[in-house]
Amino acid sequence: MEQFSGKIAIVTGGASGIGKSIAEHLVRYGATVIAADLQFKDTESSTDKLEKCYLDVTDAEAVRQLVENVVARHGRLDYIFNNAGFAIGSEVRDMNVEQWQRIIAVNLQGVINGVMAAYPQMIKQQSGHIVNTASLAGLIYQPVINAYSTTKHAVVAHSMGLRLEAQQFGVKVTALCPGYIKTNIYNAAVSNNVANDAFLKLIPFPMLELDPTVEKMLAGVAKNKALVVLPAYGKIVYALHRISPALANLLSKKSLGDWRKVRN
Ligand SMILES: NC(=O)c1ccc[n+]([C@@H]2O[C@H](COP(=O)([O-])OP(=O)(O)OC[C@H]3O[C@@H](n4cnc5c(N)ncnc54)[C@H](O)[C@@H]3O)[C@@H](O)[C@H]2O)c1
């Protein structure tokens, strides 16, 4: 992971889960990290190598100012991890417009705000790497997490198209598409008409340990992979959706059936 050494990186959603682990790993690999999150207060303790700052990724101007400030102080920006996000478990019929607006604002517009702030600087440098946290849910079609999956598909589409455009400017783009990882996202998730603990019990795969999974994702970033899909079940499910959508739909219908058994 020596290529992260001496680099300057912004990580959004850096106060918890995947973002926190990415930030800590990058510091261990020798990078200087600016972790940005709604949960950080202005007075949050920072060190030379790990700065913590308040940021709402839905605020495009604040994201732009953060990038400008980092470049002014550090001279460049090597990585931006657009990672902040949250989940909603819900059938579409139970969603309201405000929930749609919020999840699109954070999970999709939040990523785009990071790209629009960092990409011009990276073009100027003729170097840099944009890493967007999508999800396995951004590669397959699933009922019950439709809103979440919709935003993650958009993040994958955005990332893959941008990767082609950015290549000419020496800028790399990667989308992270992990399966289920043990973080706070499931406790923090909104679930409509199903108790949160019942929602958690419906998750069809064992939860991945956070730090080893983040290490593997960062190894994929270091290799400049377009998509980092993991673990093995993620690769199999993704392949199944491409090879046999009909079979994949049968599995998805089973998940929907299980959800409806516990829906109020
Ligand atoms: N945990 C999983 O199983 C999993 C799987 C695939 C993808 N993901 C994605 O990984 C990313 C990180 O999720 P996590 O599992 O670490 O969850 P988490 O809840 O532990 O961390 C998410 C962080 O994002 C921050 N955040 C939320 N809205 C924000 C905003 N508007 N501005 C700034 N920060 C904001 C939260 O405060 C929190 O610290 C998300 O995009 C999520 O969709 C998670």
The ligand as an SDF file (V2000), in Angstrom:
LIG
                    3D

 44 48  0  0  0  0  0  0  0  0999 V2000
  -22.1440   -1.3130    5.6930 N   0  0  0  0  0  0  0  0  0  0  0  0
  -22.5010   -1.9280    4.5630 C   0  0  0  0  0  0  0  0  0  0  0  0
  -22.9230   -3.0960    4.5770 O   0  0  0  0  0  0  0  0  0  0  0  0
  -22.3450   -1.2210    3.2400 C   0  0  0  0  0  0  0  0  0  0  0  0
  -22.3440   -1.9990    2.0900 C   0  0  0  0  0  0  0  0  0  0  0  0
  -22.2080   -1.3690    0.8570 C   0  0  0  0  0  0  0  0  0  0  0  0
  -22.0570    0.0020    0.7910 C   0  0  0  0  0  0  0  0  0  0  0  0
  -22.0790    0.7340    1.9330 N   0  0  0  0  0  0  0  0  0  0  0  0
  -21.9260    2.1800    1.8080 C   0  0  0  0  0  0  0  0  0  0  0  0
  -20.7880    2.5850    2.5330 O   0  0  0  0  0  0  0  0  0  0  0  0
  -20.9170    3.9610    2.8930 C   0  0  0  0  0  0  0  0  0  0  0  0
  -20.5850    4.1120    4.3600 C   0  0  0  0  0  0  0  0  0  0  0  0
  -21.5330    3.3870    5.1050 O   0  0  0  0  0  0  0  0  0  0  0  0
  -21.2160    2.6630    6.4980 P   0  0  0  0  0  0  0  0  0  0  0  0
  -21.6800    1.2740    6.3770 O   0  0  0  0  0  0  0  0  0  0  0  0
  -19.8330    2.9530    6.9140 O   0  0  0  0  0  0  0  0  0  0  0  0
  -22.2760    3.4130    7.4270 O   0  0  0  0  0  0  0  0  0  0  0  0
  -22.1090    4.2700    8.7750 P   0  0  0  0  0  0  0  0  0  0  0  0
  -23.4930    4.6430    9.1520 O   0  0  0  0  0  0  0  0  0  0  0  0
  -21.2710    3.5570    9.7550 O   0  0  0  0  0  0  0  0  0  0  0  0
  -21.2980    5.5560    8.2760 O   0  0  0  0  0  0  0  0  0  0  0  0
  -21.8680    6.5040    7.4230 C   0  0  0  0  0  0  0  0  0  0  0  0
  -21.3150    7.8650    7.7930 C   0  0  0  0  0  0  0  0  0  0  0  0
  -21.8040    8.8170    6.8270 O   0  0  0  0  0  0  0  0  0  0  0  0
  -22.1140   10.0000    7.5460 C   0  0  0  0  0  0  0  0  0  0  0  0
  -23.0820   10.8150    6.8030 N   0  0  0  0  0  0  0  0  0  0  0  0
  -24.3740   10.5140    6.5370 C   0  0  0  0  0  0  0  0  0  0  0  0
  -24.9500   11.5360    5.8760 N   0  0  0  0  0  0  0  0  0  0  0  0
  -23.9900   12.4930    5.7240 C   0  0  0  0  0  0  0  0  0  0  0  0
  -23.9750   13.7750    5.1340 C   0  0  0  0  0  0  0  0  0  0  0  0
  -25.0810   14.3250    4.5920 N   0  0  0  0  0  0  0  0  0  0  0  0
  -22.8150   14.4700    5.1260 N   0  0  0  0  0  0  0  0  0  0  0  0
  -21.6980   13.9480    5.6990 C   0  0  0  0  0  0  0  0  0  0  0  0
  -21.6630   12.7500    6.3090 N   0  0  0  0  0  0  0  0  0  0  0  0
  -22.8040   12.0350    6.3180 C   0  0  0  0  0  0  0  0  0  0  0  0
  -22.6810    9.5130    8.8610 C   0  0  0  0  0  0  0  0  0  0  0  0
  -22.6650   10.5310    9.8510 O   0  0  0  0  0  0  0  0  0  0  0  0
  -21.7640    8.3470    9.1720 C   0  0  0  0  0  0  0  0  0  0  0  0
  -20.6610    8.7570    9.9450 O   0  0  0  0  0  0  0  0  0  0  0  0
  -22.3370    4.3560    2.5320 C   0  0  0  0  0  0  0  0  0  0  0  0
  -22.3260    5.0580    1.3170 O   0  0  0  0  0  0  0  0  0  0  0  0
  -23.0410    3.0220    2.3880 C   0  0  0  0  0  0  0  0  0  0  0  0
  -24.1430    3.1060    1.5350 O   0  0  0  0  0  0  0  0  0  0  0  0
  -22.2060    0.1520    3.1610 C   0  0  0  0  0  0  0  0  0  0  0  0
  1  2  1  0
  2  3  2  0
  2  4  1  0
  4  5  1  0
  4 44  2  0
  5  6  2  0
  6  7  1  0
  7  8  2  0
  8  9  1  0
  8 44  1  0
  9 10  1  0
  9 42  1  0
 10 11  1  0
 11 12  1  0
 11 40  1  0
 12 13  1  0
 13 14  1  0
 14 15  2  0
 14 16  1  0
 14 17  1  0
 17 18  1  0
 18 19  2  0
 18 20  1  0
 18 21  1  0
 21 22  1  0
 22 23  1  0
 23 24  1  0
 23 38  1  0
 24 25  1  0
 25 26  1  0
 25 36  1  0
 26 27  1  0
 26 35  1  0
 27 28  2  0
 28 29  1  0
 29 30  1  0
 29 35  2  0
 30 31  1  0
 30 32  2  0
 32 33  1  0
 33 34  2  0
 34 35  1  0
 36 37  1  0
 36 38  1  0
 38 39  1  0
 40 41  1  0
 40 42  1  0
 42 43  1  0
M  CHG  2   8   1  16  -1
M  END
$$$$
